[in-house]
């Protein structure tokens, strides 16, 4: 049996040394059976209609073939995925508006190949509601969720209690979708086997045919260091297409010292995809309200949690970031350690000598989700660049940089390292870090141009130096 890989990547206490394939029981609507027992008849839904099964297998084969062809290129896919058709709502309920449930149902009707995606977003929405409640109640003495857990994760960071709790919450929410194969988490010493047992209590495993096609990566609680102070935090989600071939690059070295089999390593490589392969991305912000912002590759849609009805309601359709602004969001205590092009550009902005001619103001929360959310709405530039201490910055490419870059670009912004588009970088391991600068198109482009001018000047000086050296050698 083949199952998709769902990987919670930001919560690993130790490097992953083995993956445990599992068989998952898929919940299905009795009127539309979607699962068939691979070893025995499905006791819940029965067998699929032959035509349904054939259509499903054909869609999966086409998806796998497209992904396999894309992996034959050096830097990722050259084939652009079909743009998702988004719904237009001519009739909206005055009381509850357009809920996330209705939105995703409309998406599935207009894009049948994304039907299974609606189940994942249902679980994501539920998890975000639960995490929002945990964050709100964390200040109460009875909650006992503040402070440190007493453990350190794989990246040397102290674990907050809420890090562990939200990680477990997301695992359960995803497991119950029936789309979950393997969990790798910062809070787990080894990968977790999440096998569903026969509800009759016999203990025998129920195995179903695969039909899922997604890999999900998560940062369950971004900015958790802010929780004790009641500042904004968030969850970041990225969803990739699952590749049936599980191709492994020749330079893939994450498990050189581990005990994973070749097949397990190839399957994990499904998660190590560039951001250009993302089919969806989202973030939840837990602040004055709870926001769920998502993109399916055709615009950005922002939902706000209506606690009276318990639903995320579409509040900002087709979010577009202003093309220029006068807000910069950096940890400016590190300014002296930054690259010269970035430092000089921000100095100009502060003095009102940049291209816009306006003096910039500084707004910095210290949590990526909160800073990016404000940047999307008001414009400006958010960045966590590399410096002399951390040349690659501190944000993780796979489950922070790429999903948030996807959202930013779909809103009309730019995301770059200064020298390269973040979405085009293919990660070598799950915790790879990358410098991030993203925001309004004109403002970020000014930084990109500064790097290009700096590099061109250095190249010219290097060429002149080599030429002088050659002339000296000829004279001798």
N, C-alpha and C positions, 0 to 999 in steps of 0.2 A: 504494500500500500504506500501511496505517496501522500504526504501532507504538506501544506504550506508552512513556512517558518514565520512565527511571530516572535520578535525578539525585543525584550525590554532592555535597552542597552546601557542606560546611564546609571544602573544600580548594581554593578558587579563588585563583589568584595575581593575576588581573586580572578586571575585570568581563566578564561574558559578552557577546560582541558578535555571535555567530552560532551557529546550531544546524545540525548536519548530520544529516538523516534517514538512517537506515541500514536495511538489510534483514538480518535475522538468521536463521540456520539453527537450527531448534528440534530438540533431541534428543528422540526419542520412543521409547516402548516399542513394539516391533514388533507386540505383540498388541493394542495399543490405539492405533492411529494417531491423531495429533492435529494434523497439519499437512498442508496441501495447497499445492502450488506455484501461485503466482499467474500465473506466466508459462510454466511448464513442469511436467511431472509430477515429483512428489517422488521422487528416486531412492532414498530410504531407506525411506520408509513407504508409498508409494503414495497413492492418493486416499482421502479420507474417505468413509465410508458416507453416503449422502444424508440419512438420518434423523439421524445424529450431527452432520453439518454444520448441518442445519436447527435442531436443538436448541441447538447452541452459539451460532449467530447470534441465536436468539431470546433466550437469556440475556444476551448482550452488548447487544442492543438495549434490553432492559428495564433493564439497569444504566445504560446511557447516558441513557435517557429520565429515569430517576429523578434522575441527577446534573444533567441539563439543567434540569429543573424546579426543583431546589434553588438553581441559580445565578440564577434569576429574582428571588429574594428579596434584600434589601439586605445582610444580614449573614451569609448562608449558608443551609444547608438547614434547613427546618422539619420535614421528614419524618425521623423517627427510623429508623435502619436496623434490620432484623430482628436480634434478639439471637442470637448464635452459640450453637448447641447444643454443650455440652462433654461429652466422654465420661465414663462411670463405669467404672472398671476393677475387675471382680469377680475377675479372675484375673491375678496378677502373678508374673513370674519371680523366684525368690529370688536369682538371681545378678546379673541386669542390671536388674531393676526395670522401670519404664515409661520407655522411651527417647523422645527427642524425635521420632525417626522414627515410632515406633508412635503417639505422641500425635497427630502431624499426620496420619497415615493415618486414625486414628479420626475426627479432625475432618473430613477430606474425605468420609468415608463418611456422616457425620451432616449435613454441610453441603456438598452437591455444588457449590454456587456458589463455594466456597473451594478447589476442587481445585488450581487453579494457584498458590494461596498456599503450598501445601506445598512446591513446587519452590523458591520464594524462600527459605523458611525452611531448606530443606536447604542452600542456598548460604550463608545467613547463619551457620548452625551450623558449616559447614566453615571459613568465614573466621574465625570467632571462635576456633576451635581453632588455626588457623595463627597468628593474632595473639597468642594466649596463649603459644605457643612462642617467638615472637619477643621478647615482653616478658620472658619468663623468662631467655632466653639473652642479653639485651641487656647484662648486667653482665660477660659474659665478654670478655676482650681480643680474642679471635678474631672476635667478632660484628661489631664495627665499626659498631654501630647507634646508639650514644649520641652526644650532642652535636648541634650545629646543622648544617643542610644548607647554610647560607650564603645562603638566599633569604628573602624576606619575602612573606607572602601578601597578599591584597587588603585585609585588615583591619589591616595594619601589624604583624602578629605574626611573629616569627622562626620559621621552619619547623624543627622537629626532624627528624632523619633518619628516625625512626620514623613521623612524620606522612606523609612521602612514601612510605615502604615500605608502610604499612598502606593508604594510599589506593590504590596500585597493586594490592595484593592484593585489596581489595574489588572493584575494577573487573573484575579477571579472574574472580573467583568469580561475580559477577553476570552477566558476559558469557556464561559457559559454561552458564547456565541456559537460554539461548535466549530470555529475556524482556527482554533489554536493547536499548534503542533508541538513546539518546543519553546521553553522560556529560558533565557539567559539574563541574569539580573545581578546588579551590584550587591544585592542583599543575600544572594545565594552562593554557598561555597561551591556547589556543582549545579549543572543544569537540572531543571525540575521536570520529572516525568508526571504528566497530568492525565492519567488514563481514566476514562469514564468506565464505570462498572455497570453490569446488568442491574437495573433497578429491582429485579426480583430478589436480589441478594445472593445469587448463586456465585458471584465473584468472577464469572467468566467475562472476558473482554468482548465487546461488541464492535466489530470492525466494519467501517463503511467506506464505500468508494469515495475517492477524492473528487472535489469539484471546485475547490477554492483556488484563488490565484493571487493572493496578496502576501506581502511581507510588511509588517508594521514595526517601526522603531519609535521609542519613546524616551522622553525625559519626564518622569512622573511629577517632579516638583522642582521646577526651575526657580532659583532665588530662595531656596529654603532657609538660608541664613537670615532672611528678612522676617521670617514668621514670628519670632519672639517679639519683634518690635511692631507687629501688626501692619507691615508694609506689603505691597502687592507681590504676589507670587503667581506661578502659572505652570501649565503642562504643555509640552510640545510633542506633536505627533507627526510622523511621516509615514506614508504608505507607498510601497513599491510593488511592482508586478512580480509575482513568483515565477521563476524560470525552471521549467521542467528538466532542463539539461544540467543545471548546477555546474556550469563551467567554472574552472578555477584558473586564474591568471598564473603565469610562470613565476612572477615576482611576489606572489602571495606568501608572506612569511610570518603571519601572526602566530601560527601554531608550530613553528619550527621546533620548539622545545616541549610541545605538549604531547598528549597521548591520543589525539583525535585520529580516527581513521580517515582515509582519503575521501570516502563518500560523505562522511560527516562534515569534513572541511569544505568540500565542494558545495554542500547544501548551505553552510553558513555563508559562503560567498554570495548567496542571494542577497544578503543584507548589505554587502559591500558594493553598493552601486552609486554612481554619481547622481547628483540632484536632478540632472536632466531626465532621469528615469522615473522620477516621482510621478505618481498618478493622482495623488492627493496629499494635502498637508493641512494642519490645523493647529491652533493653540487655544487653550483656555486661560483666561485671566481672572484671578480671584482678587477683587478689589472692592470699590464702592458698589459695583454690580458684578455679576459673573458673566463674562463674555465668552462666546465660542466663535472664533473666526476661522473660516476654512476656505480652501480653494480646491477645485477639481480640474484645474488647468484652463479655466475660462472665466477669469475674474475672481474677485474676493468678496465673500459674503459674511457679514457680522451678525451674530445672534446674541440676544441678551436674555438671561434667565428670568422668566416671570415666576416668582416664587408662589404666587397665588394659585396658578394653575399647574405649576411644576413642569413647565415646558420652556425650551429655548425658542424665542420668537425672533424672526428676522427683523432686525432694527436698522441695518445699513446695507442695502443691496448694492452690489458693484462698487465697492470702496475704491477710490482713486486717491493716491497720495499727491499732494501739491508738488508741482515740478520744481519749485524752489521755495526756500524758507529762510529763517534766520535763527534756527535753533540747532545747537550741537549738543550731543549727548555722549560724552567720553569721561573716563576716570582721569581727570586732568592732573592728578597727583603724579601720574607716570609720564607727563609730557616730556620731560628731559630725556627719557629713555626711548622715545619713539624715533622712527626713521625721520631723517631731515625733511623730505618732501611733505610728509604729513604735518610735522611740527610747524613748518613755515606756513603752510596753508591755514592751519588753525590760528596762528598768530595774526595773519592777515584778516581772517574773519572777525577775530576779537576786536581789531582796530578799525573795522569797517572798510578795509582796503581790498577785499575780495572782489570777484566779478560782479556780485550783486550790488556792491556799494553800501550794503547795510551792515551795521555792527551786529554780530551774533550774540545771543544770550545762551547760557549753559543750563541744561536740565538733565539731571542724571539720577535715576532711581537705584541702579545697581542690580537690577534683575532684568534679564534680556526680554522676557515677555512684556513686562511693563513698559520698558523703554521703546520697544518696537511698536507696541500698541499706540502709544502717544505719537510716535513718529509717523505712523500710517495716517492718523487723523489730522495732525497739525503740520506735517512735513518736517524737514530738517535732516540731520545725519546722526545715526547711531553707530558707534564703533567700539570694538574691543580689539585694538591692533596689537601686533607683535611689538616687543620691546627688547632691550638688551638682556633682561632677565628671562623673559618668555618669548623667544623669537617667533613662535607659532601662535602666540596669544593663549587664551585659556578656554575658549569656546570649542566644543566638539563639533567636528564637521558633519558626521552622519546624522545625529539626532537633535542637533541644535542649529548648526549653520545652514545645512541644506534645506530643511523644511521651512525655516523662517525666510531664507532667501527666495524660495519658491513663492511664498506668499507675497513678499515684497515686490518681486518682479511682476507677478500677476496684477498687482495694484498700480503698476506703472513706474516703479522705482528701480534702483540698481543695487546690486550686492556684489562686492569685490573684496579681494585681499589688498587691493592697491595696484596689483600687477596682473591679477587673473580673476576671471569670473568664478565665484564660489561654486555655482551650480555645475561647473564643468570638471571639478576636481574629483577624482575617484579615490575613495579612502583605501588605505592599505590595511588598516585595522579599525576596530569598532570605536576606539577611543581617540582616534587621531584628532589633534587640535589644528585650528586654522585661524589666521587673523580675519576679522570681519569688519567691514565698513559698508553700511547700507543706508538707503534713504532716498531723498528727493533726487530726481534725475540730474538736474543741472548742478546741484551742489556736490554730489558724489563724483560726477564727471570732472569737476574741477580738481578733485584729489587725484583721480586717475591720470589726468593730464600732467599734474605736478610730478607724479612718479615717472611718466614717460619722458618728460623733459630732463629730469634728474638722471635717469638711466642713459639717455642719449648723450648728455654732457659727459658722464663718466666713461662711456664707450669711446667718445672722441678723444678724451684725455688719455685713455689707455692706448688708443691707436697712435696718438702723437708720441707717447712715451716709447712705444715699441719702435717707431720710426727713428727717433733720436738714438735709441740703443743700437739699431742697425747701422746708422751713420757713423757712430763712434767705432763700432767694430770694423767697418770698412776702412776708416782712417788708420786704425792700428794695423 
